[in-house]
Amino acid sequence: MKLTDIKTITNVGAGTMGHATALQFALAGYPVRLYDHSQAGLQHGQAAIAHDLKTFQGAGLLNEEPEAILSRITLTTDLAAACRDTDFVIESIVEDQQVKQAVWQEIEDQVGPETVLATNTSGLSPTALQSVLAHPERFVVAHFWNPAQLMPLVEVVPGKDTSRATVDLTVALMNKIGKHAVPLKKEALGFVGNRIQLAVLREAFHIVDEGIASPEAVDDIIKYSLGRRWNLVGPIASADLGGLDVFKNISSYLYADLANSTGTDPTLAKLVDHGKLGIKSGQGFYDWQGDAGQRVVTDRDRELLAQLKHDHEEGEH
């Protein structure tokens, strides 16, 4: 199958990630069949899509009316109908390996022999997921980052049996819909983004736990130094620019002092055990009572939207 052969997209799951991936394909001009197991799920996803379209329209990011984009999205609770004569299936359901395997077996029974099958898992093994399929070579991870309508990255991760053609086609499709697709050479637990994120968080939590700095101080240090630099030049290129000899010398004495635990983080465990889950419970490292959390999310999304608009403008030049 070639990129030009992909005409119809099936989107399985209409939740936080699923509604956003469906919208990305519809924005790019593809007819999308948006499946969810419940009518309530579809209605929630439809409302989220309408909200995102209104936001994009306000930012001047739409080349057509929202109604035209919405007309390309067909809602259904019939998985067989959603998968019939489709060319690319992307799934964003619960992060449970057995549930995903069961759904993918059902999907494979309904699609044609060349349909590409992509899961939007944020860390489950593609090798494990594809192991129950008759044709695992066409199965791949396409990991969108949350919020998927605003974040450009998609990690494309092969399983042990995924063909190179499937990876290349998925990368090409993700780039065509305006994402920045990055293929991995092979799978790793957590892929790449989450491995780096958790490595940084392990040290950040350790710094707070050791009384070196407050959560607010750690966040400010990242936001006003590494966060700004890495947004422009990644950490490995930054090391090249700073001088590998300098980083070699720092690593020679600092690695041994960094957090290196391999079990559950004790600081996280203590907070979770006390019901302090972050914004969802109103308390974590920070106090999220009232509208504090929504203000942070609104400010974050506004800045992400501005960066997305800049990306679009750069792409037009």
C-alpha positions as CSV (number, residue, x, y, z in Angstrom):
1,M,0.0,0.0,0.0
2,K,1.2,3.5,-0.8
3,L,0.3,6.8,0.9
4,T,-2.0,7.7,-2.0
5,D,-3.9,4.5,-1.4
6,I,-5.1,5.6,2.0
7,K,-8.5,7.2,1.5
8,T,-10.5,6.3,4.6
9,I,-9.6,6.4,8.3
10,T,-11.2,4.4,11.1
11,N,-10.7,5.9,14.6
12,V,-11.4,3.6,17.5
13,G,-12.2,5.4,20.7
14,A,-13.7,8.9,21.1
15,G,-12.1,9.9,24.4
16,T,-9.4,12.4,25.4
17,M,-6.9,11.1,22.7
18,G,-9.4,9.5,20.3
19,H,-11.4,12.6,19.6
20,A,-8.3,14.5,18.9
21,T,-6.7,12.0,16.5
22,A,-10.0,11.8,14.6
23,L,-10.0,15.6,14.3
24,Q,-6.4,15.6,12.9
25,F,-7.4,13.3,10.0
26,A,-10.6,15.2,9.3
27,L,-8.6,18.5,9.2
28,A,-6.3,16.9,6.7
29,G,-9.3,16.1,4.4
30,Y,-9.8,12.4,5.2
31,P,-13.2,10.9,5.8
32,V,-13.1,9.5,9.3
33,R,-15.3,6.9,10.9
34,L,-15.2,7.6,14.7
35,Y,-16.2,4.5,16.7
36,D,-16.9,4.3,20.4
37,H,-18.7,1.5,22.2
38,S,-21.3,3.8,23.7
39,Q,-23.4,6.6,22.3
40,A,-22.5,8.7,25.3
41,G,-18.8,8.3,24.5
42,L,-19.5,9.5,20.9
43,Q,-21.5,12.5,22.1
44,H,-18.7,13.5,24.5
45,G,-16.1,13.1,21.7
46,Q,-18.3,15.1,19.3
47,A,-18.5,17.9,21.8
48,A,-14.8,17.9,22.3
49,I,-14.1,18.1,18.6
50,A,-16.5,21.0,18.2
51,H,-14.7,22.8,21.0
52,D,-11.3,22.2,19.4
53,L,-12.6,23.4,16.0
54,K,-13.9,26.6,17.6
55,T,-10.4,27.1,19.2
56,F,-8.7,26.6,15.9
57,Q,-11.0,28.9,14.1
58,G,-10.4,31.6,16.7
59,A,-6.6,31.2,16.1
60,G,-7.0,31.5,12.4
61,L,-5.9,27.9,11.8
62,L,-8.8,26.7,9.7
63,N,-8.9,26.9,5.9
64,E,-12.5,26.0,5.7
65,E,-15.7,26.2,7.8
66,P,-16.0,23.9,10.9
67,E,-19.1,22.4,9.4
68,A,-17.2,21.1,6.4
69,I,-14.7,19.4,8.6
70,L,-17.3,17.9,10.9
71,S,-19.1,16.5,7.8
72,R,-16.2,14.2,7.2
73,I,-16.5,12.5,10.6
74,T,-19.1,9.7,10.8
75,L,-20.1,8.6,14.3
76,T,-20.9,4.9,14.9
77,T,-21.2,2.3,17.7
78,D,-20.9,-0.5,15.1
79,L,-17.2,-1.6,15.0
80,A,-17.7,-3.9,11.9
81,A,-19.3,-1.0,10.0
82,A,-16.5,1.3,11.0
83,C,-13.8,-1.1,9.8
84,R,-15.4,-2.1,6.5
85,D,-13.4,-1.0,3.4
86,T,-11.1,1.2,5.5
87,D,-7.4,1.8,4.8
88,F,-5.9,2.9,8.2
89,V,-7.2,2.1,11.7
90,I,-6.0,4.0,14.7
91,E,-7.0,2.9,18.2
92,S,-7.1,5.0,21.4
93,I,-8.9,3.0,24.1
94,V,-8.1,2.0,27.6
95,E,-4.4,1.2,28.4
96,D,-5.0,-2.4,29.1
97,Q,-3.1,-5.0,27.1
98,Q,-5.8,-7.7,27.2
99,V,-8.6,-5.3,26.2
100,K,-6.5,-3.9,23.3
101,Q,-5.6,-7.4,22.1
102,A,-9.3,-8.5,22.1
103,V,-10.4,-5.3,20.2
104,W,-7.6,-5.7,17.7
105,Q,-8.5,-9.3,17.0
106,E,-12.0,-8.2,16.3
107,I,-10.8,-5.3,14.1
108,E,-8.5,-7.7,12.1
109,D,-11.5,-9.9,11.3
110,Q,-13.3,-7.0,9.7
111,V,-10.6,-5.1,7.7
112,G,-9.0,-5.9,4.3
113,P,-5.6,-7.6,3.9
114,E,-3.6,-4.4,3.4
115,T,-5.2,-2.2,6.0
116,V,-2.6,-0.7,8.4
117,L,-3.3,-1.1,12.1
118,A,-2.0,1.5,14.5
119,T,-2.4,1.8,18.3
120,N,-2.0,5.0,20.1
121,T,-0.7,3.4,23.3
122,S,1.6,5.5,25.4
123,G,3.8,2.6,26.5
124,L,2.4,-0.9,26.0
125,S,4.6,-3.3,23.9
126,P,3.6,-3.4,20.2
127,T,5.2,-6.9,20.1
128,A,2.9,-8.1,22.8
129,L,-0.2,-6.5,21.2
130,Q,0.6,-7.8,17.7
131,S,1.2,-11.3,19.0
132,V,-2.5,-12.2,18.8
133,L,-2.9,-11.0,15.2
134,A,-2.7,-13.2,12.0
135,H,-0.8,-10.4,10.2
136,P,1.4,-8.7,12.8
137,E,3.6,-7.2,10.1
138,R,1.0,-4.4,9.5
139,F,0.6,-3.4,13.2
140,V,2.5,-0.4,14.6
141,V,2.4,2.1,17.4
142,A,1.5,5.7,16.4
143,H,1.9,7.5,19.8
144,F,0.4,10.9,19.7
145,W,1.3,13.2,22.7
146,N,-1.4,14.7,24.8
147,P,-3.1,17.1,24.0
148,A,-3.0,15.5,20.6
149,Q,-4.7,18.3,18.8
150,L,-1.9,20.7,19.9
151,M,1.2,18.6,20.3
152,P,3.1,17.9,17.0
153,L,5.0,14.7,18.0
154,V,4.0,11.2,17.0
155,E,6.3,8.4,18.0
156,V,6.1,5.6,15.4
157,V,7.2,2.4,17.1
158,P,7.6,-1.0,15.4
159,G,7.0,-4.4,17.2
160,K,9.2,-7.3,16.5
161,D,7.2,-8.4,13.5
162,T,6.3,-5.0,12.1
163,S,7.4,-4.5,8.5
164,R,9.6,-1.6,7.5
165,A,6.9,-0.7,4.9
166,T,4.3,-0.3,7.7
167,V,6.6,2.0,9.6
168,D,7.4,4.1,6.6
169,L,3.8,4.4,5.5
170,T,2.7,5.4,9.0
171,V,5.4,8.1,9.2
172,A,4.4,9.5,5.8
173,L,0.7,9.6,6.8
174,M,1.4,11.3,10.2
175,N,3.5,13.9,8.4
176,K,0.8,14.4,5.8
177,I,-1.8,15.3,8.4
178,G,0.6,17.9,9.9
179,K,2.3,16.0,12.7
180,H,6.0,15.6,13.3
181,A,6.5,11.8,13.0
182,V,9.6,10.3,14.5
183,P,10.3,6.5,13.9
184,L,12.1,4.4,16.5
185,K,14.6,1.8,15.3
186,K,13.0,-0.7,17.8
187,E,10.6,-0.8,20.7
188,A,11.6,0.0,24.3
189,L,9.5,0.1,27.4
190,G,7.9,3.6,27.5
191,F,9.3,4.3,24.0
192,V,11.6,7.4,24.0
193,G,9.6,10.4,25.2
194,N,8.3,8.8,28.4
195,R,11.7,7.3,29.2
196,I,13.2,10.7,29.2
197,Q,10.3,12.2,31.0
198,L,10.4,9.7,33.8
199,A,14.2,10.0,34.1
200,V,13.8,13.7,34.6
201,L,10.9,13.3,37.0
202,R,12.8,10.7,39.1
203,E,15.6,13.2,39.7
204,A,13.1,16.1,40.2
205,F,11.2,14.1,42.9
206,H,14.5,13.1,44.5
207,I,15.6,16.8,44.7
208,V,12.3,17.7,46.5
209,D,12.5,14.6,48.8
210,E,16.1,15.5,49.8
211,G,15.1,19.0,50.6
212,I,17.4,20.5,48.0
213,A,14.7,22.6,46.4
214,S,10.9,23.1,46.5
215,P,8.6,21.8,43.7
216,E,8.1,25.4,42.6
217,A,11.9,26.0,42.4
218,V,12.4,22.8,40.4
219,D,9.7,23.7,38.0
220,D,11.0,27.3,37.6
221,I,14.6,26.0,36.9
222,I,13.3,23.7,34.2
223,K,11.0,26.3,32.6
224,Y,13.5,29.1,32.5
225,S,16.6,27.0,31.4
226,L,16.4,23.5,30.0
227,G,12.7,23.9,28.9
228,R,13.5,26.9,26.8
229,R,16.7,25.5,25.3
230,W,15.3,22.0,24.6
231,N,12.3,23.6,22.8
232,L,14.8,24.8,20.2
233,V,17.7,22.4,20.4
234,G,17.3,18.9,21.8
235,P,19.5,17.6,24.7
236,I,21.9,15.6,22.5
237,A,22.5,18.5,20.1
238,S,22.8,20.8,23.2
239,A,25.6,18.6,24.5
240,D,27.4,18.9,21.1
241,L,27.0,22.7,21.3
242,G,28.2,22.9,24.9
243,G,31.2,20.7,24.3
244,L,31.2,16.9,24.8
245,D,34.4,17.2,26.9
246,V,32.5,19.5,29.3
247,F,29.6,17.0,29.6
248,K,32.1,14.1,30.0
249,N,33.7,15.8,33.0
250,I,30.3,16.6,34.6
251,S,29.1,13.1,34.1
252,S,32.2,11.7,35.7
253,Y,31.3,13.1,39.1
254,L,27.5,13.8,38.9
255,Y,26.2,10.4,37.6
256,A,27.1,8.7,40.9
257,D,25.1,11.3,42.9
258,L,21.9,11.2,40.8
259,A,18.8,9.3,41.8
260,N,19.0,5.7,40.5
261,S,16.2,3.8,42.2
262,T,14.4,1.2,40.1
263,G,11.3,0.7,42.2
264,T,8.2,2.8,42.7
265,D,9.1,6.3,43.6
266,P,8.6,6.7,47.4
267,T,7.5,10.3,47.2
268,L,4.9,9.5,44.6
269,A,3.7,6.4,46.5
270,K,3.2,8.5,49.7
271,L,1.2,11.1,47.9
272,V,-1.0,8.6,46.1
273,D,-1.6,6.6,49.3
274,H,-2.9,9.8,50.8
275,G,-5.2,10.4,47.9
276,K,-3.2,13.3,46.6
277,L,-3.3,12.6,42.9
278,G,-2.7,16.1,41.5
279,I,-5.3,18.1,39.7
280,K,-7.8,15.3,39.6
281,S,-8.1,15.2,43.4
282,G,-7.3,18.9,44.0
283,Q,-4.0,18.3,45.7
284,G,-0.6,16.9,44.7
285,F,2.7,18.6,45.0
286,Y,0.6,21.8,44.4
287,D,-2.8,22.9,45.7
288,W,-5.2,22.7,42.8
289,Q,-8.3,23.7,44.7
290,G,-10.8,26.0,42.9
291,D,-10.0,27.1,39.3
292,A,-6.2,27.0,39.8
293,G,-5.7,23.9,37.7
294,Q,-8.0,25.1,34.9
295,R,-6.0,28.3,34.7
296,V,-2.8,26.5,34.3
297,V,-4.2,24.2,31.6
298,T,-5.7,27.2,29.8
299,D,-2.4,29.1,29.8
300,R,-0.5,26.0,28.7
301,D,-2.9,25.3,25.8
302,R,-2.8,28.9,24.7
303,E,0.9,28.8,24.4
304,L,0.8,25.4,22.6
305,L,-1.7,26.9,20.2
306,A,0.6,29.8,19.5
307,Q,3.5,27.5,18.8
308,L,1.2,25.4,16.6
309,K,0.2,28.5,14.6
310,H,3.9,29.4,14.2
311,D,4.6,25.9,12.9
312,H,1.8,26.3,10.3
313,E,3.1,29.7,9.2
314,E,6.6,28.4,8.9
315,G,5.3,25.5,6.8
316,E,3.6,27.9,4.4
317,H,6.8,29.8,3.6
